Amino acid sequence: MVSTAEARPAFAVSGAPVLSEAEFRDFQQMILAVAGIHMPDSKQTMVAGRLSKRLKELCLASYSEYWNYLRCNAAEKQTAVDLLTTNETYFFREPRHFEFLRSRIVPECSRSQRFRLWSAACSSGEEAYTAAMVLSDSLGVSGWEILASDISTQVLEKARSGRYPMARTDRIPSESLKRYCLKGVGEAAGTLMVDPPLRAKVDFRQINLNTRLPDIGAFDVIFLRNVMIYFNADTKQQIVARLQACLRPGGYLIIGHSETLNGFQNGLEAIMPSIYRKKK
């Protein structure tokens, strides 16, 4: 017989439930299965911190209770994925990629077909809107489109709004800031909004790169930056293959400066570090 004390969930001194190793394994395996993200053991404290508020909101006493709850609730599983995925980005991050887009990729593309760019892990949208500014400068208001996707519904909602704190605009060139951004006033003071005509050029969609992709067509360039580091080798290989199939012949796949496709770029040739091109 189990005593009452033994049946209670473990609590920290603060009163918050403690995430046990066994409970952490459940969430670790879930995020790997759903998103292909390898979460090392060192992230146990992070997982506990990100989920603790959700336990409190749902009045659940332990992470095991939350695990059982999300197993029967697809919407809650998505909420957990939103909480556990890392979304760090900003405007004109790794600017050499956008200069390469402007000076090399756009000029060599055929004007007989619409130029298509996919921001494949767009987070809260800054990367996609940065690309939109570059394409608008280079191609004008027509002849191009951007698909921006992420697994997190939470960040996609923020991205669609196009509203950001002014503090996050310091990397936007002054001319782009004047041309494509609106400064908030009144209740919106201290914020910036991407101009509606530019926002309309970006189609935000939820796409899980770890599963079969929907029919989204072919692209001239795909950005998949600073995401590969979260995947193990098998997942990385599968995702690269899926994205490569979505590139037009001669199209470009751009990853983060700290990442590499060594051993995974069959059919892609390295143009320079972090930039690969699909063979024609």
C-alpha positions in Angstrom: 0.0 0.0 0.0 1.3 3.4 -0.9 1.2 6.1 1.8 -0.4 9.4 1.3 2.9 11.2 1.4 4.4 8.9 -1.2 1.4 9.4 -3.5 1.8 13.2 -3.6 3.8 14.8 -6.5 7.3 16.1 -5.6 7.3 19.9 -4.9 10.2 22.3 -4.8 10.6 24.6 -1.8 8.7 27.3 -3.7 5.6 25.0 -4.0 6.1 24.4 -7.7 6.1 20.8 -8.9 9.4 19.2 -9.7 10.0 17.7 -13.2 11.4 14.2 -12.6 13.8 12.6 -15.1 11.0 10.2 -16.2 8.6 13.0 -16.8 11.3 14.9 -18.7 11.8 11.9 -21.0 8.2 12.0 -22.0 8.4 15.6 -23.1 11.8 15.0 -24.7 10.4 12.1 -26.8 7.3 14.1 -27.7 9.1 17.1 -29.1 11.4 14.8 -31.0 8.5 12.9 -32.5 6.4 15.9 -33.4 9.1 18.5 -34.4 12.2 16.5 -34.9 14.0 18.6 -32.2 16.6 16.8 -30.2 16.4 18.2 -26.6 19.5 17.3 -24.6 19.3 16.4 -20.9 20.7 19.8 -20.1 17.4 21.3 -21.1 15.4 19.7 -18.2 15.3 22.9 -16.2 14.3 24.9 -19.2 11.4 22.5 -19.9 10.2 22.7 -16.3 10.3 26.5 -16.4 8.4 26.8 -19.7 5.7 24.4 -18.7 5.2 25.4 -15.1 3.0 28.4 -15.8 0.8 26.2 -18.0 0.4 23.7 -15.1 -0.7 26.5 -12.9 -3.2 27.8 -15.5 -4.8 24.4 -15.7 -4.7 23.8 -12.0 -2.6 20.6 -12.4 -0.4 19.4 -9.6 2.3 17.6 -11.5 4.0 17.3 -14.9 2.6 13.7 -15.2 -0.9 15.1 -14.9 -0.1 17.6 -17.7 1.4 14.8 -19.8 -1.7 12.7 -19.5 -3.9 15.8 -20.3 -2.0 16.7 -23.5 -1.9 13.1 -24.7 -5.7 13.3 -25.1 -5.9 16.9 -26.3 -4.4 17.8 -29.7 -4.8 21.5 -29.1 -2.9 21.3 -25.8 -0.1 19.3 -27.5 0.3 22.2 -29.9 0.4 24.5 -26.9 3.2 22.5 -25.4 5.1 22.5 -28.7 4.7 26.3 -28.8 6.1 26.6 -25.3 9.1 24.2 -25.9 10.3 25.4 -29.3 12.9 28.2 -29.3 12.0 31.3 -31.3 14.8 33.8 -31.4 15.1 36.2 -34.4 15.3 39.8 -35.4 15.3 42.0 -38.5 18.2 41.7 -40.8 19.8 38.9 -38.8 23.0 37.7 -40.5 22.8 40.5 -43.1 25.2 39.0 -45.6 22.5 36.5 -46.6 20.1 39.4 -47.5 22.9 41.1 -49.4 23.5 37.9 -51.3 19.8 37.7 -52.0 19.8 41.3 -53.3 23.1 41.2 -55.3 23.3 37.6 -56.5 20.1 35.6 -56.4 17.6 38.1 -57.7 19.6 39.4 -60.7 20.2 35.9 -62.0 16.6 34.7 -61.8 14.3 34.7 -64.8 11.7 37.4 -65.0 9.4 35.1 -66.9 8.1 33.5 -63.7 7.2 34.8 -60.3 10.1 34.9 -57.8 9.3 32.7 -54.8 11.0 32.7 -51.4 10.2 30.5 -48.5 11.2 31.4 -44.9 10.9 27.9 -43.6 11.3 28.5 -39.9 10.0 32.1 -39.7 9.4 32.4 -36.0 7.8 35.7 -35.2 8.2 37.0 -38.8 11.2 39.3 -38.8 13.2 37.2 -41.3 10.2 37.0 -43.8 9.6 40.8 -43.6 13.3 41.5 -44.0 13.2 39.4 -47.2 10.1 41.2 -48.3 11.8 44.6 -47.9 14.8 43.4 -50.0 12.5 42.0 -52.8 10.4 45.1 -52.8 13.5 47.2 -53.3 14.8 44.9 -56.0 11.7 43.8 -57.9 9.0 46.4 -57.0 5.5 45.6 -55.8 4.8 42.7 -58.1 6.4 39.6 -59.6 7.3 38.0 -56.3 5.8 36.3 -53.2 7.0 34.9 -49.9 5.8 31.9 -47.9 6.7 32.0 -44.2 6.1 29.0 -42.0 6.7 27.7 -38.5 5.5 24.8 -36.4 4.4 27.2 -33.6 0.9 28.7 -33.9 1.7 31.2 -31.2 4.6 32.9 -33.1 2.7 32.8 -36.3 -0.1 34.9 -34.8 2.5 37.5 -33.8 4.1 37.3 -37.2 0.8 38.0 -39.0 0.1 41.0 -36.9 3.4 42.6 -38.1 3.7 44.5 -34.8 7.0 44.7 -32.9 8.6 46.7 -30.1 10.6 49.7 -31.4 13.6 48.3 -29.6 13.7 45.5 -32.1 14.1 47.8 -35.1 17.6 49.0 -34.5 19.0 46.8 -37.3 16.6 48.0 -40.0 18.3 50.5 -42.4 16.8 53.9 -42.0 15.5 54.0 -45.6 13.7 50.7 -45.1 12.4 51.9 -41.8 10.8 54.9 -43.4 9.5 53.1 -46.4 8.1 49.9 -44.9 7.3 50.6 -41.3 4.7 52.6 -39.4 5.5 54.1 -36.0 2.9 53.5 -33.3 1.2 56.4 -31.6 -1.1 56.7 -28.6 -1.8 53.3 -27.1 0.6 51.8 -29.7 3.5 54.1 -28.8 6.8 52.3 -28.5 5.8 49.8 -31.2 6.3 49.5 -34.9 4.0 47.9 -37.5 5.1 46.6 -40.9 3.2 48.5 -43.6 0.1 46.6 -44.7 1.0 46.4 -48.4 4.3 44.7 -47.5 2.5 42.4 -44.9 0.1 41.3 -47.7 3.0 39.9 -49.7 3.8 37.3 -47.0 1.7 34.2 -46.6 2.1 32.8 -43.1 1.3 29.1 -42.7 1.8 26.4 -40.1 4.1 23.7 -41.6 5.9 21.0 -39.7 9.2 20.3 -41.5 9.4 16.9 -39.7 6.5 15.5 -41.7 5.5 15.2 -45.3 5.2 18.7 -46.7 1.9 20.1 -48.2 1.8 21.0 -51.8 3.5 24.4 -51.7 5.2 24.5 -55.1 8.8 25.3 -56.0 11.0 28.1 -54.8 14.0 30.2 -56.0 15.4 30.4 -52.5 14.6 28.8 -49.1 15.8 30.2 -45.8 16.2 27.6 -43.1 18.5 29.4 -40.7 19.6 28.6 -37.2 17.3 25.6 -36.9 19.5 22.7 -38.0 21.4 22.7 -34.7 18.3 21.3 -33.0 18.0 18.3 -35.2 19.9 15.0 -35.0 21.6 13.6 -38.1 18.7 11.5 -39.4 16.1 14.3 -39.0 18.5 16.8 -40.6 19.0 14.5 -43.6 15.2 14.0 -44.1 14.4 17.7 -43.8 17.1 18.8 -46.2 15.8 16.2 -48.7 12.2 17.6 -48.4 13.4 21.2 -48.9 15.7 20.3 -51.7 12.7 18.8 -53.6 11.0 22.2 -53.2 13.8 24.1 -54.9 13.7 25.0 -58.5 16.8 23.9 -60.5 19.5 26.4 -59.6 17.6 27.5 -56.5 19.3 28.3 -53.2 19.1 26.9 -49.7 20.4 29.2 -47.0 21.2 28.1 -43.5 22.7 29.8 -40.4 26.3 30.9 -40.4 27.0 28.5 -37.5 25.5 25.5 -39.4 26.7 23.2 -42.1 25.2 20.6 -44.5 28.4 18.6 -44.7 27.3 15.0 -45.5 23.7 16.0 -46.2 23.8 18.1 -49.3 23.5 15.4 -52.0 22.3 17.4 -55.1 23.3 20.7 -53.5 26.6 22.4 -54.2 28.2 24.7 -51.6 28.5 28.3 -53.0 30.0 29.7 -49.8 29.6 28.9 -46.1 25.9 28.5 -45.2 24.7 29.0 -48.9 24.0 26.0 -51.1 22.6 25.8 -54.6 20.6 23.0 -56.2 22.3 21.6 -59.3 20.6 22.4 -62.6 
